[in-house]
Structures are given as C-alpha cells and as structure tokens.
Amino acid sequence: MNGADADADGGGGDRADGAAGGHGGVDAERDAGPVETDDTDPEGPPRKMLDRAGELTPMLSQYLDLCRDHPDAVVLFQVGDFYEAFCEAAETVARVCEVTLTQREDSTGTYPMAGIPIDNAASYLEALLDADFRVAIADQVEDAEEASGLVDRAVTSVVSPGTVIDDDLLDRATATYLASVVAPAGGDARGDDPTRGTSANDVDDPAALATLDVSTGECRVTSGAPTRIREELERLAPAEVVVGPDTTIDAARLGFETMVTERDSETFDPAAADATLSGYVAEPSAVLDAPVERRAVGGLLSYAEYTQGDDGAIPYVSRIQRYDLRRSLRLDATAMRSLEVFEPRHPGGGGTLFDAVDRTVSALGRRRLESWLRRPLVEAGRIERRHDAVGELLNRPIARETVREHLSSVYDLERLAARVSRERADARDLRSLATTLGVVPELKAALDDADAPALRDLRTSLDELRDVNDLIQRAIVPDPPQEITAGGVVREGFDDELDDVRAAEREGREWVSSLEARERERTGIDSLEVGYTQVHGYYIEVTDPNLDRVPDDYTRRQTLKNAERFYTPELKRREDEILSASERADALEYETFRDVRSRVAEETERLQSLADAVARLDALASFATAAADADYVRPAMGADTLRIDAGRHPVVERTQPEFVPNGIDFADGHVAVITGPNMSGKSTYMRQIALICLLAQAGSFVPADAAELPVLDRIFTRIGASDDIAGGQSTFMREMSELTDILHDATPESLVLLDEVGRGTSTADGLAIARATTEFVHGEVGATTLFATHYHDLTGLAAALPNAFNRHFTVSRGDGDAGADDGAAPQHASAPGGDGVTFLHRVADGPSSSSYGVEVAALAGVPDRVVERAREHLRASDDRAPDADPATATPSAARSDAERDERADAEGRGSEPATADGDTLAAYVDGLETGEGDGTETADTDAPADAERAVLDALDDVDIARTTPLEALTTLEDLQRRLNDDA
C-alpha cells in the first residue's frame, strides 16, 4: 500500500455482522438479479437507510452515521480490500467508475451496492472527481482480526478537486490550489460592483482571497477590490473555491473550471477564523492585520482540516504569506488566454509561452517557473536581480549544465516534506529525500564562484541538512520495500534492541535449516523434509512407505494423501521462539521507522526552505538555458519608452524557421496604429511585444536583438473574437466589455493591445468607436498602445495626433521587385485582373494603403469568378465615393488616393480619381445594404448571369464579423459548388 494507507494493515474485513469481506471470494449477499435504484442525490445519507435507521445492521448503521456526518460527499466505506458504497451512492459509483452494480440483502431489505478495489482506488477517485463529486474515504481504523465485534471505521480524508494529496491524482509539475473568497459586506465576488478599477489597497471595504496547495503547504492571502480579487482568482485558476453563504460565485461565468464549495457562516466568522489560525500562528492579528484576510485564511484552513480528517492544524502549513496585488504585473484571464501563456487559444493549437521557456528539470522548478510567469515582477531592482543571475548562468555554460545535471536527480522535495509531516511517507519516500539531500553539496559547489547576488544568496540557502541525511542513511536500507509494516526497512546496527530480536529470529531459523540434515541422519529416511506453512507452522514430512521408521518423539500434525507431517517438542519450542521474535521484530521495526519519520518531520520548515531555494535555482537555470537555446538577449529595464530591435514571437519562431523579426520604437509617441493586409502578422506582432515585456518582468531574457523596456503595471489585450452565450453576451458585446475594462483601468504604465476594435457592427458605428477609442487612449489614458485596424481612416487620425504614429506591414506586388525581402517567409496571393501580392510580414513606417481583402480571398481559394466579381464591385465603389480629409473623416469617408493607386497597381491598371466608401469587404456590404453600391456598373462590365447574381446575393448576406472560420469555409464551398454546377 502507499499514500494514505502507508501505515495501515490491509487485513480482513468485517465479518461480525455478516458483511462481505471483499469482492474476490464467494459473497452470499451479492445477487446477480435486478437491482432497485433511486434517482436521488448520491451525497449524504441514503433515503432508504434513513427510513429504516432503527432496523439496520451494525455495519450499515455505521455507514449511515458517516454519511450523516459528511452530507456533501459520496462516502466510500472500507470493507476488507474494497471501498464500498450503498444505495444512491452505489448507483453513482457504478455509473461513473464503470463498475458492476450489485446488491446487499439482509432482514431489513435490499440495498444497491458497488465497490472499488483499495489497491487501485486512484483511477476510480479521479473519475469521481472529474464528475464533480467530493468523496469521503472511510477507512478501517483497527485491525479486523483484533476487533471484538464491529470493526471501527472513520473518515480519514475527504477528497475534492482542491484537496488532492495522492501523487497518482496530482500533476507533478503543476500546483493544485484550494481557494477561499470572502466578499465585502453587502457585496459579492462576481466583479460587477462599482469598485471596478480601484487599486488593491485603496478600497474601504475590500474582498479577500486565500489559496492553499494542500500537497505542499504553500498558503497565501491577499485582499483588494472585488474586481481585483476576481482577476486574481482567474489568474490562479484554483481547482476548488470555498465560500460562505454571504459570497456569491457563479462557476459557469469564471474563465476556468472549478468546484465551488459553500460552507456555513460560522466557518468564516471572525472569532472562529482566528481560532483556526491560532493553530498555525501565535498571534493571527500580528501576521494578518486585515480582518477580511484572517476570515479568508481561517475559513480556508478550517475546510482543509476537515478534508484531512479533522485532526487539528495541518502540520506542514508552517508559513502563511500575505502578498500585495500591486507587487506583480496584472494579467487578467483575458490577457493570459490571448497571449497563450499557459494554454493555446484553440485545442491542439500549438505551443504556449510556458512551453517556449520551460527547460526545468525538476517538478519543483517547473511549478516555480509557472508561478513566475503568473506573477511577473513590477520592481525594477528585483527584475534586475533575476536578470543578473540568468546572465551569469548563461555566460557560464559549464556551471549551468552542472547545476541542471544535479537538479535532474532531485525529487519533489515540497511534496515529500508534506507527506513526511502528515505521517504518510513510506521508507522509499525517506530514501528519495536522502537522495535529494545528497545532491545539495554538489549544487553548492557548482555555485562556489557565483557573482550574481541572487546566486550567492541561493548558495547560502542550500541547507544540506546533514543531520537529516545522516539519520536516514543510518536508519533505512538502501532499497526498502513499499510496505512498512512487514519488516526489511530498518538497517542492521541502527537499533540494538531490534538487532537482538532479529538475532534471536535468525538463530532460530538457522537451527531449523540444519534440522532436516540432522533428522535424515538420525532416522535414516533420505526423503524426509522440513517445511513451514502459515496455517500449521513448522513440520517434518515423511512419506507413507517410511512411516515405520518414524521415531517415538514425533507427534503427528497433519495427514496428506501420501505422507504424514510431524513435529517434535524441540521444533515446537523453536517455532514459538521464531514466530515471537519475527512478530516482535516487525512491530519494533515499524515503531523504529515511525520514530525516524517523526524526527525528520521536525525539520519540515528547513526542508521547505531548501525546496524553495532548489525551485528558484531550477527556474533561473531554465531561463538561462532557454536564452542559450533560442538566442535571447538581456533587456534594459526602466526605460522611459519601449523600444525593441528585431523582436521575435517566442512561440511562433519555434514552429516557423523563417520567422521574420520586427521591432518597435515608441519614441514617436505612445500610440501606434498598425495597418496591413489580413494574414500579414499584425496580431502576432502585437502579441510578441507583449510577451517580450512579460518575459522580461518575469526575469527572463527576451527574443530580440536588443530591447529597452519600461516596467509595466499591467498588460491589456483586446484580441480575437469570441462570444459568451451562457452569459448573454454576443461577440460584439464581449468585445465592448473588454474594451470597457481597458479604458477604465489602464494607466500610463500599462501596455494595451487593441485588435480590430469596432468590428461586429456597422462600418459607421465601428469606425466611430475605433476613432473615439484612439482619441481617448491617446489623450486621457496615456498607455503604451498598439492598435491594429483595417479602418484606414485611423491612419489619418494617427498622423494628426501628436503622440501617435503609423506602422504597416509591407507587401510585394507583381513580380516581387517592390519591397521583396529574401529574409521573409512570404505568402502569395493572386487573383484575376492582377499579378497578385506577396505578404512579407515585415513592419515599416507609415500607414498601409490597402487591406488586400480580395487578394486574401484568392489565397483562401475563393473561386476565380467570385474574386473577379468582387474586384468589379470594388472598382465601382471606388468610382462613386467622394474624397475626404482622413484626419477629419466621418465613418463614411474616403479611402486615400494612395490606397486607390496601390490597388490599381496591384490590378495592373492606372489610378482613378475616385475613393471607396469604407475600406473593407464589410464596408462594401454596408453599401449594398443602403443601396449605395447597387445598380451601378462600370461601362465594361456585363450584367451577371442569374447564377452569379444568386452567388453574389448569398455573399452579400454573409455577416462577416460574426462568421466563424468553419462557417466561412462551408459557405465558400457551397458558393463554389453552385458556380461549378452552373458552368
């Protein structure tokens, strides 16, 4: 056994009241016939048992009592080698775990019954947790063979998504958080209250968030405005959130999957919370002066204690840390999803930022790297300190690789310390701990010549714990068995009493080993054998033909088919001595092991401090290795304006060997308007700038030739289209909600990414919103902003605003002579009526003159006749639209002459003195809807055939802003088919 049952005996089950002892043998109470089922809640006491509570057998009464004590959980009840569930819970276990539903029948009735094997419980528990059930594990807490009557049972743990401690259920490289939220008086934690945008320490009535990793003991707490708390909640994405009745959290509206657990109001009562906290700190108010924070931590720890068996304070939760939300870069869930920090935006969509820089070699380091990316720093001094360490490890490759080689031998020290502290560690865990401690001197030696302050401090923090290592080395055999109650764990020479008992046992066994030879010589029976069985003990076996030669001192013990088994008085005496010594040795060895484990547990805080140092070292070495592998450079932090030379997207460059680097310099202003064709790389470009800033503030070097970066307080993203149907938000409403957050909360120290603001509505409305947003960000917010758009009218606005500037993505037209670049990874698009364009993915000064939407349609495979017809409509639209001043243009204002000229060049014809009403396909469709683009044809254009007109009408009806890529492809396939059928 391992895990929670490491110290338990896997012995027999309940027999006193006629209960089944396990699934392996004959069970008279299991019936293969139909099972009566109920549809009621599987959690809590079964209705059928409640109705017959006074008549139940002792075992079922015990089960009912445990269900009453845990009304929020499915109770799994140990019966021998299985965990059993009854009634409604059995039906749920059978369905979710895909095990057989049987039944138990006695004088009080028939009860559905299902069980899972204890030795393989982890996979079944995982299935129940995935189905959003909480599970109470009721173990036998006394040996069934020693019990007089009913075996005593108790719930030893409650397993829920946030309280998992079994290694088989944990992701070794990711922290699993349990959280609690306490809302301000009269409010909730949904984030829709008027305190939006208030800084974390400037609210009179803050909310609080506490988190606990039950597998390691890491406990943290913070407080702030409800919107900030929700943002932090979504950033951490805990597996379970505990709340009181005065706090409302709608799990469906959170940006991650979680279980919301409601506890009674007493759990979060200030006095009760302080009482819980007093088990961890002497003066709770001295550690946490804010009552709301003490309530959050107290409620959290109270629930955690309940799940661990209600045995009081959890011993390895030795430090409760308060942190200030303002001391890390703010990244809300939207930004983390948009930037793909930990998860790709689409399933199977490729790598993440974490994947790009993760070179850790231990579970400790991987979890620390994840934490650093979730909470980048905002203090220049701390950032520079990490950069100094990364730079030194980068410049000393031999030392770096030596450190990583030794770190790869490190076990998960945090979780090992927690298992030791809660008395769940077995002998192999202690040997793993000793192996890890044995690596520490080598790590210190590798850092002997370190110059960076962070590395010097880490070397000092690498406590070798020689006393602990020496204790384990002396006490535990090098390769111990998994079971710790059956001997073979403690080294000879460690305990004198144990050695004496073992010597007596060994002497007795040696006497028995020589008995066979002596008896053969004494009796003359060459086939005589000496053996042992658990049932009959030691015996002397003589075959039937030799029974007449058996000595008088032999006493018959057992008759077999062709032989008899005997014992002698001396053999019986020796047997008693051996068995007594063996039992005594096993018991004494178990007690010795427990004593060693307890002595190691006394050093839990030292082990946790060492684990922290090892984790930081692995994370720093990971940053340095990533920098060496991918040619990252050290950024200069604290600049007044942001400048990046030849920056690269850290994720995309790993899959695009010809990735085109691009830079940015905000010396010309803090608002950059980015224009260019679809698929030219605008969104990738904006994301790479944000990721470079994020990496720098996490402590990493960055993918660029050079970078001068300000220290940001927050990164905002408004990128991509998605809806929230469950929350009642359309794509456009979702976009406007995200924009609202940005315009309320951004500061001059923020980085803002805006992509296609204003789509999803009419061209006039969209352009108006985009212009107003640009003006507000420029004049009121002052944030460093990148605004990608197809509204080319904004380029004139950018030219007119003093702190705004234009950048565009270049294309090559015709044969590629104009602006072609061998370093690019070009994409080619051609269409009828033109020589085509090549997207170079390179940024240049000034505005783009076209979005090349028709060319992209050709690149996507739209039929040639549709593409050509779109060109004809576009030319007609150009001919009708009036000229306008782009700096003051209304939403229906003109495309610039330059755009017309460039499009004309792409189409192989001369410039025409007309402009278009809007600059995108959506704008043209708007013109059709108002009648401005209908009924007028150029002189050389024939009227379309009926089939073509039907296709154009269908294309006209497409709502581009709300069409998904799959829907678009389906529509294009249908249009192509209709045209081909007509042809």
Residue pairs with C-beta under 8 A, 6 or more apart in sequence:
1 8
1 10
1 118
1 119
1 482
1 483
2 426
2 482
3 122
3 165
3 166
3 167
3 168
3 424
4 137
4 139
4 156
4 157
4 165
4 166
4 424
5 118
5 139
6 424
6 425
6 426
6 484
7 423
7 424
7 484
7 485
7 594
8 139
8 140
9 143
9 485
10 81
10 118
10 119
11 143
11 144
11 145
12 21
12 80
12 144
12 145
13 19
13 20
13 21
13 22
13 78
13 79
13 80
13 81
13 82
13 140
13 144
13 151
14 21
14 59
14 79
14 80
14 140
14 144
14 150
14 151
15 21
15 144
16 58
16 147
16 149
16 150
16 151
17 57
17 58
17 59
17 150
18 29
18 57
18 106
19 29
19 57
19 59
19 79
19 104
20 27
20 29
20 30
20 79
20 80
20 84
20 104
21 79
21 80
22 79
22 80
22 81
22 82
23 81
23 82
23 115
23 117
24 81
29 103
29 104
29 105
29 106
30 102
30 103
30 104
30 113
31 102
31 103
31 105
31 110
32 102
33 103
35 101
35 102
35 103
35 110
35 112
36 103
36 110
36 112
37 91
37 101
37 112
38 46
38 47
38 48
38 87
38 88
38 91
38 112
39 88
40 47
40 88
41 88
42 74
42 85
42 88
42 89
42 91
42 92
42 93
42 133
43 71
43 72
43 73
43 74
43 89
43 133
43 134
44 67
44 68
44 70
44 71
44 72
45 64
45 67
45 68
45 71
46 64
46 67
46 86
46 87
46 88
46 89
46 111
47 87
47 88
48 87
48 109
48 111
49 56
49 60
49 63
49 64
49 67
49 86
49 87
49 111
50 64
52 108
52 109
53 61
53 64
55 107
55 108
56 64
56 108
57 106
57 108
58 149
58 150
59 79
59 150
60 86
60 106
60 108
60 111
62 77
62 150
62 153
63 75
63 77
63 86
63 138
66 75
66 77
66 136
66 138
66 153
66 154
66 155
67 75
67 89
69 155
70 136
70 155
70 158
72 134
72 261
73 133
73 134
73 135
73 136
73 158
73 160
74 85
74 89
74 92
74 93
74 128
74 133
74 134
74 135
74 136
75 85
75 89
75 135
75 136
75 138
75 155
76 83
76 84
76 85
76 93
76 116
76 121
76 135
76 136
76 137
76 138
77 83
77 84
77 85
77 86
77 138
77 153
78 84
78 118
78 137
78 138
78 139
78 140
78 153
79 115
80 144
81 117
81 118
81 119
82 115
82 116
82 117
82 118
83 115
83 116
83 117
83 118
83 121
83 137
84 90
84 113
84 114
84 115
85 92
85 93
85 113
85 114
85 115
86 104
86 111
86 112
86 113
87 111
87 112
88 112
90 101
90 111
90 112
90 113
90 114
91 101
91 112
91 114
92 128
92 133
93 99
93 114
93 115
93 116
93 124
93 128
94 100
94 101
94 112
94 114
96 127
96 128
96 131
96 133
97 114
97 116
97 124
97 127
97 128
98 127
99 114
99 115
99 116
99 124
100 114
101 112
101 113
101 114
102 112
102 113
102 114
103 110
103 111
103 112
103 113
104 110
104 111
104 113
105 111
116 124
122 166
122 168
122 169
123 168
125 135
125 159
125 166
125 169
126 168
126 169
128 135
129 135
129 159
129 160
129 161
129 164
129 169
132 161
132 259
134 158
134 159
134 160
134 259
134 261
135 158
135 159
135 160
136 155
136 157
136 158
136 159
137 155
137 156
137 157
137 158
137 159
138 153
138 154
138 155
138 156
139 153
139 154
139 155
139 156
140 151
140 152
140 153
141 152
141 153
141 154
141 156
142 151
142 152
144 151
154 309
155 309
156 309
157 163
157 165
157 307
157 308
157 309
158 306
158 307
158 308
159 166
159 169
159 307
160 240
160 259
160 261
160 307
161 176
161 239
161 240
161 258
161 259
162 176
162 177
162 178
162 179
162 214
162 238
162 239
162 240
162 241
162 242
162 259
162 261
163 178
163 214
163 240
163 304
163 307
163 308
164 170
164 176
164 214
164 215
164 239
165 214
165 215
165 308
165 418
165 419
165 422
165 424
167 415
170 176
170 215
170 415
172 363
172 412
173 360
173 363
173 366
173 367
173 370
174 366
174 367
174 370
175 213
175 216
175 218
175 367
175 370
175 371
176 213
176 214
176 215
176 239
177 211
177 212
177 213
177 236
177 237
177 238
177 239
178 211
178 212
178 213
178 214
178 238
178 239
178 240
178 242
178 300
178 303
178 304
179 209
179 210
179 211
179 212
179 233
179 236
179 238
179 240
179 241
179 242
179 300
180 209
180 210
180 241
180 242
180 243
180 268
180 296
180 297
180 299
180 300
180 303
181 189
181 207
181 208
181 209
181 229
181 233
181 241
181 242
181 243
181 247
181 249
181 296
182 207
182 208
182 243
182 244
182 247
182 268
182 292
182 295
182 296
182 299
183 189
183 207
183 226
183 246
183 247
183 248
184 203
184 205
184 206
184 207
184 226
184 292
185 205
186 205
187 193
187 195
187 205
187 207
187 226
188 226
188 247
188 248
188 249
189 207
189 226
189 229
189 230
189 233
189 243
189 247
189 248
189 249
190 226
190 230
190 248
190 249
190 250
190 253
191 226
191 227
191 230
191 231
193 226
193 227
195 203
195 225
195 226
195 227
196 225
196 227
196 741
196 744
196 745
197 225
197 227
197 744
197 745
198 225
198 227
198 228
199 224
199 225
199 228
199 326
200 206
200 222
200 223
200 224
200 225
200 228
200 324
200 325
200 326
201 224
201 324
201 326
203 224
203 225
206 223
206 224
206 225
206 226
206 229
206 290
206 292
207 223
207 224
207 225
207 226
207 229
207 292
208 221
208 222
208 223
208 229
208 290
208 292
208 293
208 295
208 296
209 221
209 222
209 223
209 229
209 232
209 233
209 296
210 219
210 220
210 221
210 293
210 296
210 297
210 299
210 300
211 218
211 219
211 220
211 221
211 236
211 238
211 300
212 218
212 219
212 300
212 301
212 304
212 317
213 219
214 304
214 307
214 308
214 314
215 414
215 415
215 418
216 316
216 414
216 415
216 417
216 418
216 608
216 611
217 314
217 316
217 317
217 318
217 319
217 414
217 417
217 418
217 421
217 608
218 414
219 297
219 300
219 301
219 317
219 319
219 320
219 321
220 320
220 321
220 322
220 323
221 288
221 293
221 296
221 297
221 320
221 321
221 322
221 323
222 229
222 232
222 293
222 322
222 323
222 324
222 325
223 229
223 290
223 292
223 293
223 296
224 232
224 325
228 325
231 330
231 332
231 333
232 325
233 241
233 254
234 254
234 255
234 256
234 332
234 333
235 331
235 332
235 333
235 336
235 374
236 374
237 255
237 256
237 258
238 258
239 258
239 259
240 258
240 259
240 260
240 261
241 249
241 251
241 258
241 259
241 260
241 261
242 261
242 262
242 263
242 299
242 300
242 303
243 249
243 260
243 261
243 262
243 263
244 262
244 263
244 264
244 265
244 267
244 268
244 299
245 262
245 264
245 265
246 265
246 268
249 260
251 257
251 258
251 259
251 260
252 726
252 727
253 726
253 727
255 333
255 334
255 337
256 333
261 303
263 299
263 302
263 303
266 272
267 273
267 298
267 299
267 302
267 303
268 295
268 296
268 298
268 299
269 295
270 291
270 294
270 295
272 298
272 302
273 284
273 294
273 295
273 297
273 298
273 299
273 302
274 284
274 285
274 294
274 298
275 298
276 298
276 299
276 301
276 302
276 305
277 284
277 287
277 288
277 294
277 297
277 298
277 301
277 320
278 284
279 301
279 312
279 313
280 301
280 313
280 317
280 318
280 320
281 287
281 320
284 294
284 298
285 294
287 320
287 322
288 294
288 297
288 320
288 322
293 322
297 320
301 313
301 314
301 317
304 314
304 317
305 311
305 312
305 313
305 314
308 314
308 422
314 422
315 421
315 422
315 601
315 604
316 417
316 418
316 421
316 422
316 604
316 608
318 604
318 605
318 608
319 605
319 608
326 378
326 713
327 377
327 378
327 379
328 375
328 376
328 377
328 378
329 375
329 376
329 377
329 378
329 694
329 697
329 712
329 713
329 714
329 715
330 713
330 714
330 715
331 339
331 341
331 374
331 376
331 694
331 714
331 715
332 716
332 741
334 717
334 738
334 741
335 690
335 715
335 716
335 717
336 342
337 343
337 345
338 345
338 687
338 717
338 719
338 720
338 753
339 353
339 687
339 690
339 691
339 694
339 715
339 717
340 349
340 351
340 352
340 353
340 651
340 687
341 352
341 353
341 354
341 373
341 374
341 694
342 352
342 353
342 354
342 370
342 373
343 352
344 350
344 351
344 352
345 720
350 651
350 655
351 651
351 654
351 655
352 651
353 373
353 650
353 651
353 691
353 694
353 695
354 369
354 370
354 373
355 651
356 626
356 630
356 650
356 651
356 654
357 369
357 373
357 622
357 623
357 626
357 650
357 695
357 700
358 366
358 369
358 622
358 626
359 404
359 621
359 622
359 623
359 625
359 626
359 629
360 366
360 368
360 369
360 618
360 619
360 621
360 622
361 404
361 407
361 408
361 618
361 621
362 407
362 408
362 410
362 412
362 614
362 615
362 618
363 412
363 415
364 410
364 412
364 413
364 414
364 611
364 614
364 615
364 618
365 407
365 614
365 615
365 617
365 618
365 619
365 621
365 622
366 618
367 414
367 615
368 615
368 616
368 618
368 619
369 618
369 619
369 622
372 619
372 698
372 699
373 694
373 698
376 694
376 697
376 698
376 699
377 383
377 386
377 697
377 698
377 699
378 697
378 711
378 712
378 713
379 711
380 637
380 638
380 711
383 637
383 696
383 697
383 699
383 711
384 637
385 452
385 453
385 454
386 454
386 620
386 623
386 698
386 699
387 634
387 635
387 637
387 699
387 701
388 452
388 453
388 454
389 452
389 453
389 454
389 455
389 458
389 620
389 699
390 620
390 623
390 624
390 627
390 634
390 699
390 700
390 701
391 452
391 624
391 634
391 701
392 450
392 451
392 452
392 455
393 399
393 400
393 403
393 455
393 620
393 621
393 623
393 624
394 400
394 624
394 627
394 628
394 701
397 628
399 446
399 447
399 449
399 450
400 621
400 624
400 625
400 628
402 442
402 446
403 443
403 446
403 447
403 617
403 621
404 618
404 621
404 625
406 439
406 442
406 443
406 446
407 439
407 443
407 614
407 617
407 618
407 621
409 435
409 436
409 439
410 436
410 439
410 614
410 618
411 432
411 433
411 435
411 436
413 433
413 436
413 607
413 610
413 611
413 614
414 608
414 611
414 615
416 425
416 429
416 432
416 433
416 436
416 607
417 433
417 604
417 607
417 608
417 611
419 425
419 429
420 429
420 430
420 433
420 597
420 600
420 601
420 604
420 607
421 601
421 604
423 594
423 597
423 598
423 601
425 433
425 597
426 480
426 482
426 483
426 484
427 476
427 477
427 480
427 481
427 484
427 489
427 593
428 480
428 482
430 472
430 475
430 476
430 596
430 597
430 600
431 472
431 476
431 478
431 479
431 480
433 468
433 472
433 600
433 607
434 469
434 472
434 473
434 476
437 464
437 465
437 466
437 468
437 469
437 472
438 469
440 462
440 463
440 464
440 465
440 610
441 464
443 462
443 614
443 617
444 459
444 462
444 464
447 455
447 456
447 458
447 459
447 462
448 459
450 456
450 459
454 616
454 620
455 620
458 613
458 616
458 617
458 620
461 609
461 610
461 612
461 613
462 610
462 613
462 614
462 617
463 606
463 609
463 610
463 613
465 603
465 606
465 607
465 610
467 603
468 600
468 603
468 606
468 607
471 596
471 599
471 600
472 596
472 600
474 491
474 493
474 494
475 490
475 491
475 494
475 592
475 593
475 596
476 489
476 490
476 491
476 593
476 596
477 488
477 489
477 490
477 491
480 488
480 489
481 488
481 489
484 590
484 593
485 586
485 590
486 586
487 582
487 585
487 586
487 589
488 589
489 589
489 590
489 593
490 498
490 589
490 592
490 593
490 596
492 499
492 502
493 499
494 592
495 588
495 592
497 588
498 585
498 588
498 589
498 592
501 581
501 584
501 585
501 588
502 581
502 585
504 577
504 581
505 578
505 581
505 582
505 585
508 574
508 575
508 577
508 578
508 581
509 578
511 574
512 530
512 532
512 538
512 571
512 574
512 575
512 578
515 530
515 540
515 571
516 528
516 529
516 530
519 525
519 528
519 530
519 540
520 526
520 528
522 551
523 549
523 550
523 551
524 549
525 542
525 546
525 549
527 542
527 543
527 546
528 540
528 541
528 542
528 546
529 540
529 541
530 538
530 539
530 540
530 541
531 538
531 539
531 541
532 538
532 539
533 539
536 557
536 558
536 565
537 567
537 572
537 575
537 579
538 567
538 571
538 572
538 574
538 575
538 578
539 557
539 558
539 565
539 566
539 567
540 554
540 565
540 566
540 567
540 568
540 571
541 560
541 563
541 564
541 565
541 566
542 549
542 550
542 554
542 563
542 564
542 565
542 566
543 562
543 563
544 562
544 563
544 564
547 564
550 564
550 566
553 568
553 569
554 566
554 567
554 568
555 566
555 567
555 568
555 569
556 564
556 565
556 566
557 565
557 566
557 567
558 564
558 565
559 565
567 575
619 699
620 699
623 699
623 700
623 701
624 701
626 632
626 700
626 701
627 633
627 700
627 701
630 650
630 653
630 654
630 703
631 703
632 700
632 701
632 702
632 703
632 704
633 701
633 702
633 704
633 705
633 706
633 707
634 701
634 702
635 692
635 696
635 701
635 702
635 704
635 707
635 708
635 709
636 706
636 707
636 708
636 709
637 696
637 697
637 709
637 710
637 711
638 710
638 711
639 708
639 709
639 710
640 710
641 665
641 666
641 667
641 670
641 708
641 710
641 784
642 664
642 665
642 666
642 689
642 693
642 708
642 709
642 710
642 751
642 784
643 663
643 664
643 665
643 666
643 667
643 706
643 707
643 708
643 709
644 663
644 664
644 665
644 689
644 692
644 704
644 706
644 707
644 708
644 709
645 663
645 704
645 705
645 706
645 707
646 661
646 662
646 663
646 704
646 705
646 706
647 661
647 662
647 663
647 664
647 688
647 689
647 692
647 702
647 703
647 704
647 707
648 659
648 661
648 688
648 703
648 704
649 659
649 684
649 685
649 687
649 688
649 691
649 703
650 688
650 691
650 692
650 695
650 702
650 703
651 691
652 659
652 684
652 688
653 659
653 703
656 825
658 823
658 824
658 825
659 825
660 681
660 821
660 823
660 824
660 825
660 840
660 841
660 842
661 704
661 705
662 681
662 685
662 688
662 841
662 842
662 843
663 704
663 705
663 843
664 672
664 689
664 786
664 807
664 843
666 672
666 784
668 805
669 801
669 802
669 803
669 804
669 805
670 748
670 778
670 782
670 783
670 784
670 785
670 803
670 804
671 774
671 777
671 778
671 785
671 787
671 798
671 801
671 803
671 804
671 805
672 785
672 786
672 787
672 804
672 805
672 806
672 807
673 774
673 787
673 789
673 794
673 795
673 797
673 798
673 804
673 805
673 806
673 807
673 847
674 682
674 685
674 686
674 786
674 787
674 788
674 789
674 807
674 808
674 809
674 843
675 682
675 788
675 789
675 790
675 792
675 794
675 795
675 806
675 807
675 808
675 809
675 847
675 848
675 851
676 682
676 808
676 809
676 810
676 811
676 848
676 851
677 809
677 811
677 837
677 839
677 848
677 850
677 851
677 852
677 853
677 855
677 856
678 790
678 851
678 852
678 853
678 856
679 827
679 839
679 856
679 859
680 809
680 811
680 839
680 840
680 841
681 809
681 839
681 841
682 755
682 788
682 809
683 719
683 720
683 755
683 788
685 786
685 788
685 809
685 843
686 719
686 753
686 755
686 786
686 788
687 717
687 719
687 753
688 703
689 751
689 753
689 786
690 715
690 717
690 751
690 753
692 702
692 703
692 704
692 707
692 709
693 709
693 712
693 715
693 751
694 715
695 701
695 702
696 702
696 707
696 709
697 711
697 712
710 749
710 784
711 749
712 749
712 750
712 751
712 784
713 747
713 749
713 750
714 745
714 746
714 747
714 749
714 750
714 751
715 750
715 751
715 753
716 741
716 742
716 745
716 746
716 750
716 751
716 752
716 753
716 783
717 753
718 735
718 738
718 739
718 742
718 752
718 753
718 754
718 755
718 757
719 753
719 755
720 755
721 731
721 735
721 759
721 760
721 961
722 731
722 734
723 729
723 730
723 731
723 734
724 734
729 737
730 760
730 962
731 760
731 961
731 962
732 759
732 760
732 761
732 961
735 757
735 759
735 760
739 754
739 757
739 773
742 752
742 754
743 773
743 776
743 777
743 781
746 752
746 777
746 781
746 783
747 781
747 782
747 783
748 781
748 782
748 783
749 783
750 781
750 783
750 784
751 783
751 784
751 785
752 777
752 781
752 783
752 784
752 785
752 786
753 785
753 786
754 773
754 777
754 785
754 786
754 787
754 788
755 788
756 788
756 789
756 790
757 766
757 769
757 770
757 773
757 787
757 789
758 765
758 766
758 767
758 768
758 769
758 770
758 773
758 789
758 791
759 766
759 922
759 961
760 766
760 961
760 962
761 769
761 961
762 926
763 891
763 892
763 918
763 920
763 922
763 923
763 926
764 890
764 891
764 892
764 926
765 891
766 791
766 891
767 791
767 793
767 794
767 891
767 918
768 891
770 787
770 789
770 791
770 794
771 791
771 793
771 794
771 797
771 891
773 787
774 787
774 794
774 797
774 798
774 801
774 804
775 797
775 801
777 783
777 785
777 787
778 785
778 801
778 803
778 804
787 794
790 851
790 853
790 919
790 920
791 919
791 920
792 847
792 848
792 849
792 850
792 851
792 886
792 895
792 896
792 899
792 919
793 886
793 889
793 891
793 893
793 919
795 806
795 847
795 848
795 886
795 896
796 885
796 886
796 887
796 888
796 889
796 896
797 804
797 886
797 887
798 804
798 805
798 806
798 847
799 806
799 847
799 886
799 887
800 887
805 845
806 845
806 846
806 847
807 843
807 844
807 845
807 846
808 843
808 844
808 845
808 846
808 847
808 848
809 839
809 840
809 841
809 842
809 843
809 844
809 848
810 819
810 821
810 840
810 842
810 843
810 844
811 819
811 837
811 838
811 839
811 840
811 852
812 818
812 819
812 820
812 821
812 826
812 837
812 838
812 840
813 835
813 836
813 837
813 838
813 902
813 905
813 906
814 835
814 836
814 905
814 906
814 908
815 835
816 838
819 840
820 826
820 838
820 840
821 840
821 842
824 840
824 841
824 842
825 841
826 838
826 839
826 840
826 841
827 838
827 839
827 841
827 859
828 836
828 837
828 838
828 839
828 859
829 836
829 837
829 838
829 839
829 852
829 855
829 856
829 858
829 859
830 836
830 837
830 855
830 858
831 854
831 855
831 857
831 858
831 864
831 867
831 868
831 871
832 864
832 865
832 867
832 868
832 871
833 868
833 871
833 907
833 908
834 855
834 871
834 906
834 907
834 908
835 906
835 908
836 855
836 858
836 906
837 852
837 855
837 906
839 852
849 896
849 898
849 899
849 901
849 902
849 903
850 899
850 902
850 903
850 906
850 919
851 919
851 920
852 906
853 920
853 921
854 867
854 870
854 871
854 874
854 921
855 906
857 866
857 867
857 870
857 921
858 864
858 867
860 972
861 972
862 972
862 975
862 976
863 975
863 976
863 979
863 980
865 948
865 979
866 951
866 952
866 955
866 975
866 976
866 979
869 944
869 948
869 952
870 921
871 907
872 937
872 938
872 941
873 924
873 933
874 903
874 916
874 924
875 912
875 938
876 933
876 936
876 937
876 938
876 941
877 916
877 917
877 924
877 927
877 933
878 895
878 900
878 903
878 912
878 914
878 915
878 916
879 912
879 914
879 938
880 914
880 917
880 932
880 933
880 936
881 894
881 895
881 914
881 915
881 916
881 917
882 894
882 915
883 894
883 897
883 915
884 890
884 893
884 894
884 915
885 893
886 893
886 894
886 896
892 917
892 918
894 915
894 916
894 917
895 915
895 916
895 918
895 919
896 915
897 911
897 913
897 915
899 915
899 916
899 919
900 911
900 912
900 914
900 915
900 916
901 911
904 910
904 911
904 912
916 923
916 924
917 923
917 924
917 926
917 927
917 932
917 933
918 924
918 926
918 927
921 960
922 960
922 961
924 933
925 956
925 958
925 960
927 933
928 934
928 956
937 943
944 952
945 982
947 978
947 979
947 981
947 982
948 979
948 982
950 978
951 975
951 978
951 979
954 971
954 974
954 975
954 978
955 975
958 968
958 971
963 971
